[in-house]
Amino acid sequence: MNVRELMALLAKQDPDAMVVLSAKEGAECVAEFDLIQPCTVRRANETNSFMGDYRIAADGVKTVWLGWSEGYDTEYTQRIIQNPNEELGT
């Protein structure tokens, strides 16, 4: 979904409603996003419900990452966005 499509969908919602993201630890766990950061992604070779279908990359599709500043993986994700050639787990 691109930003224009997201804006069109959000325009149909209550403008005072909170926007939340999955907190990854259960269906009832959500977080209010408070970070927006541009990055680029490429479609993953292998996809699944845990790993997703895209990977942050040095080149690829222009993307906007939405995150939560207190998320357990936020610092790591932001580091990868800044240096997409960094290998996972380092």
Residue frames as qw, qx, qy, qz and C-alpha x, y, z in Angstrom:
[[0.000, 0.892, 0.452, 0.000, 0.00, 0.00, 0.00],
 [0.427, 0.321, -0.038, 0.845, 1.39, 3.41, -0.82],
 [0.102, -0.225, -0.415, 0.876, 0.97, 6.64, 1.16],
 [0.343, -0.019, -0.273, -0.899, -1.78, 7.93, -1.15],
 [0.580, -0.246, -0.719, -0.294, -3.82, 4.72, -0.63],
 [0.406, -0.288, -0.684, 0.533, -3.30, 4.88, 3.13],
 [0.054, 0.117, 0.163, -0.978, -4.41, 8.51, 3.21],
 [0.480, -0.136, -0.469, -0.728, -7.58, 7.62, 1.28],
 [0.586, -0.302, -0.751, 0.017, -8.38, 4.82, 3.73],
 [0.309, -0.261, -0.532, 0.744, -7.67, 6.99, 6.75],
 [0.167, -0.073, -0.116, -0.977, -9.84, 9.78, 5.31],
 [0.571, -0.308, -0.585, -0.486, -12.83, 7.46, 5.73],
 [0.568, -0.305, -0.674, 0.361, -12.14, 7.01, 9.45],
 [0.351, -0.902, -0.249, 0.043, -12.94, 9.15, 12.48],
 [0.434, 0.705, -0.253, 0.502, -10.27, 11.87, 12.37],
 [0.359, -0.706, 0.407, -0.456, -10.04, 11.79, 16.18],
 [0.986, -0.154, -0.011, -0.054, -9.45, 8.03, 16.33],
 [0.388, -0.693, 0.583, 0.172, -6.05, 6.77, 17.47],
 [0.777, 0.468, -0.402, -0.123, -3.90, 4.85, 14.95],
 [0.648, -0.535, 0.536, -0.076, -2.24, 1.76, 16.41],
 [0.503, 0.491, -0.695, -0.151, 0.20, -0.90, 15.24],
 [0.938, -0.189, -0.289, -0.040, 0.46, -4.55, 16.15],
 [0.326, -0.797, 0.482, -0.162, 2.77, -4.98, 19.12],
 [0.550, 0.425, -0.715, -0.076, 3.77, -8.48, 17.87],
 [0.012, 0.212, -0.887, 0.411, 3.12, -10.21, 21.16],
 [0.156, 0.374, 0.880, -0.248, -0.52, -11.09, 20.78],
 [0.091, 0.558, 0.627, 0.536, -3.65, -10.10, 18.95],
 [0.265, -0.876, -0.403, -0.002, -4.83, -7.83, 21.75],
 [0.518, -0.563, 0.045, 0.642, -1.47, -6.04, 22.09],
 [0.449, 0.742, 0.261, 0.424, -1.15, -2.80, 20.12],
 [0.438, -0.435, -0.091, 0.782, 0.90, 0.39, 20.31],
 [0.269, 0.927, 0.188, -0.184, 0.26, 3.95, 19.17],
 [0.737, 0.265, 0.121, 0.610, 2.84, 4.73, 16.51],
 [0.178, -0.940, -0.054, 0.287, 4.94, 7.82, 17.12],
 [0.336, -0.513, 0.535, 0.580, 7.72, 7.44, 14.57],
 [0.738, 0.637, 0.209, -0.070, 7.68, 7.87, 10.81],
 [0.331, -0.636, 0.523, 0.460, 10.91, 7.27, 8.91],
 [0.714, 0.593, -0.215, -0.303, 11.58, 7.00, 5.18],
 [0.496, -0.402, 0.746, 0.191, 13.49, 3.95, 3.98],
 [0.583, 0.378, -0.519, -0.497, 13.70, 1.57, 1.03],
 [0.699, -0.143, 0.664, -0.225, 12.66, -2.08, 0.87],
 [0.369, 0.288, -0.760, -0.451, 12.85, -5.07, -1.44],
 [0.886, -0.130, -0.112, -0.430, 10.45, -8.00, -1.59],
 [0.483, -0.489, 0.718, -0.108, 11.77, -10.88, 0.50],
 [0.327, 0.268, -0.850, -0.314, 12.78, -14.13, -1.19],
 [0.368, -0.297, -0.880, 0.047, 10.84, -16.09, 1.41],
 [0.310, -0.391, 0.096, -0.861, 7.83, -14.72, 3.27],
 [0.419, -0.346, -0.833, 0.104, 5.85, -15.82, 6.28],
 [0.339, -0.818, -0.357, -0.298, 3.57, -14.34, 8.91],
 [0.655, -0.631, -0.105, 0.402, 6.45, -13.86, 11.36],
 [0.529, -0.241, 0.255, 0.773, 9.07, -12.32, 9.06],
 [0.286, 0.731, 0.094, -0.612, 6.81, -10.35, 6.70],
 [0.765, 0.482, 0.391, 0.174, 7.14, -9.97, 2.94],
 [0.395, 0.854, -0.121, 0.317, 9.68, -7.13, 2.55],
 [0.754, -0.336, -0.129, 0.549, 13.20, -6.46, 3.82],
 [0.060, -0.951, 0.094, 0.290, 14.89, -3.11, 4.41],
 [0.807, 0.214, 0.271, 0.480, 17.44, -2.61, 1.63],
 [0.319, -0.417, 0.157, 0.837, 19.92, -0.04, 0.33],
 [0.231, 0.162, -0.424, -0.860, 17.89, 0.24, -2.87],
 [0.028, 0.346, 0.937, 0.045, 14.38, -0.70, -3.82],
 [0.135, -0.708, -0.563, -0.405, 10.90, 0.65, -3.30],
 [0.008, -0.357, 0.292, -0.887, 10.61, 4.02, -1.52],
 [0.536, -0.455, -0.711, -0.017, 8.85, 3.27, 1.74],
 [0.248, -0.608, 0.269, -0.705, 7.69, 4.92, 4.96],
 [0.498, -0.114, -0.813, 0.278, 8.29, 2.94, 8.16],
 [0.481, -0.640, -0.029, -0.599, 5.83, 3.49, 11.03],
 [0.595, 0.018, -0.714, 0.369, 7.07, 2.58, 14.47],
 [0.570, -0.782, -0.190, -0.164, 6.67, 2.96, 18.20],
 [0.156, 0.774, -0.478, 0.386, 9.54, 4.60, 20.08],
 [0.502, -0.489, 0.611, -0.367, 9.24, 2.15, 22.98],
 [0.953, 0.180, -0.121, -0.212, 9.10, -1.00, 20.86],
 [0.773, -0.459, 0.392, 0.194, 11.65, -3.67, 21.73],
 [0.734, 0.163, 0.439, 0.492, 12.93, -3.80, 18.14],
 [0.242, 0.954, 0.174, -0.028, 12.67, -0.09, 17.26],
 [0.258, -0.820, 0.410, 0.304, 16.31, 0.81, 17.94],
 [0.561, -0.127, 0.733, 0.362, 17.50, -2.13, 15.85],
 [0.499, 0.653, 0.546, 0.162, 15.09, -1.32, 13.00],
 [0.100, 0.985, -0.017, -0.136, 16.21, 2.30, 12.93],
 [0.405, -0.611, 0.576, 0.362, 19.86, 1.17, 12.86],
 [0.569, 0.180, 0.729, 0.336, 19.14, -1.07, 9.86],
 [0.353, 0.870, 0.343, 0.013, 17.28, 1.78, 8.11],
 [0.085, -0.932, 0.267, 0.232, 20.37, 3.98, 8.56],
 [0.037, -0.562, 0.791, 0.239, 22.73, 1.20, 7.41],
 [0.879, 0.168, 0.063, -0.442, 20.74, -1.32, 5.32],
 [0.673, 0.451, -0.586, 0.018, 23.86, -3.29, 4.39],
 [0.261, -0.457, 0.723, -0.447, 24.37, -4.25, 8.05],
 [0.468, -0.031, -0.866, -0.172, 23.86, -7.96, 8.51],
 [0.699, -0.526, -0.187, -0.447, 21.10, -9.20, 10.78],
 [0.884, -0.411, -0.189, 0.121, 22.21, -10.05, 14.27],
 [0.660, 0.144, -0.186, 0.714, 25.34, -7.88, 14.29]]
